[in-house]
Amino acid sequence: MDEATLRSLLEALAASPDNAALRVAVIRGLASAGDARAAEHVGPLAPSAVSPADRAFVSGVLLRAGAL
């Protein structure tokens, strides 16, 4: 994901912080870029709002960040 797309997703997330699908897209984009901010965006994400595959991915992000 290029920087412009990631910046647009971050702006959209700021406007719609309860959008779980958008939050996961931001987390995936940051994580794929090696950006440590990926774990910072997990906080308000409700596990019941995302698929098992997304929960597993997000758990991995948190583990790599040392947050779990």
PEVENHU-V168258 format. One record per backbone hydrogen bond with DSSP energy under -1.0 kcal/mol. CO is the residue of the C=O (numbers start at 0). NH is the residue of the N-H. E is the energy in kcal/mol with one decimal. If there is no record, write none. Layout:
CO,NH,E ; CO,NH,E
//
This chain:
1,5,-2.3 ; 2,6,-2.6 ; 3,7,-2.1 ; 4,8,-2.4 ; 5,9,-2.4 ; 6,10,-2.1 ; 7,11,-2.4 ; 8,12,-2.5 ; 9,13,-1.9 ; 10,14,-1.4 ; 11,15,-1.7 ; 15,18,-1.8 ; 17,19,-1.1 ; 18,22,-2.4 ; 19,23,-2.5 ; 20,24,-2.0 ; 21,25,-2.4 ; 22,26,-2.5 ; 23,27,-3.0 ; 24,28,-2.5 ; 25,29,-2.8 ; 26,30,-2.6 ; 27,31,-2.6 ; 28,32,-1.2 ; 29,34,-2.9 ; 30,33,-1.5 ; 34,37,-1.8 ; 37,40,-1.0 ; 38,41,-1.3 ; 41,44,-3.0 ; 45,48,-2.1 ; 46,49,-1.4 ; 50,54,-2.6 ; 51,55,-2.3 ; 52,56,-2.2 ; 53,57,-2.9 ; 54,58,-2.4 ; 55,59,-2.0 ; 56,60,-2.0 ; 57,61,-2.4 ; 58,62,-2.6 ; 59,63,-2.6 ; 60,64,-1.6 ; 61,66,-2.6 ; 62,65,-1.2
//
